[in-house]
Amino acid sequence: MDLLLTFEILLYLNIYYFGLYFGMEMLFLFIKFWLVEHYTWFLYDLVLLCILGGIESMRLYMSQVEDIGRKMEVIFRILVFTVPSQYLVAYFTFYQTRLTQLDLVLGLIMLVTQFVQLGCAFATCLPKYNTISLRQILGMC
């Protein structure tokens, strides 16, 4: 399994999914502002959503402009930008006022995608010293 190819494909698909996720979160934020009484966290959530949009857009832009396969520092920069993005998606998924279950499902899909991206990028950055196959492990038993 080529982890770098999996990482690149997930980043490409994440461009379209993040557009959907950001648009739906913005829609839910404005619906909460109009329909939920005593919703005082609107500006705070709006600023955090704009920060999430900036970080994720920068991360996805770097993944499309740079040649990921040849430069490990690009993968490392994408890894660094993935962590704050995951924290903000976790906030919008679990800690903010939830309007519908769709909010939870969209956030969970985004988190799973980002965690798989993080794992693939981290495994790609590791040095490949000694690869042990499953056949070698089972042959030792």
Secondary structure as the mmCIF struct_conf table of DSSP 4:
data_model
#
loop_
_struct_conf.conf_type_id
_struct_conf.id
_struct_conf.beg_label_comp_id
_struct_conf.beg_label_asym_id
_struct_conf.beg_label_seq_id
_struct_conf.end_label_comp_id
_struct_conf.end_label_asym_id
_struct_conf.end_label_seq_id
HELX_RH_AL_P HELX_RH_AL_P1 LEU A 3 LEU A 35
BEND BEND1 VAL A 36 VAL A 36
TURN_TY1_P TURN_TY1_P1 GLU A 37 HIS A 38
HELX_RH_AL_P HELX_RH_AL_P2 PHE A 42 VAL A 65
BEND BEND2 GLU A 66 GLU A 66
HELX_RH_3T_P HELX_RH_3T_P1 ILE A 68 ARG A 70
HELX_RH_AL_P HELX_RH_AL_P3 MET A 72 ALA A 90
HELX_RH_PI_P HELX_RH_PI_P1 TYR A 91 TYR A 95
BEND BEND3 GLN A 96 GLN A 96
HELX_LH_PP_P HELX_LH_PP_P1 THR A 97 ARG A 98
HELX_RH_AL_P HELX_RH_AL_P4 GLN A 101 CYS A 125
BEND BEND4 LEU A 126 LEU A 126
HELX_RH_AL_P HELX_RH_AL_P5 LEU A 134 MET A 140
#
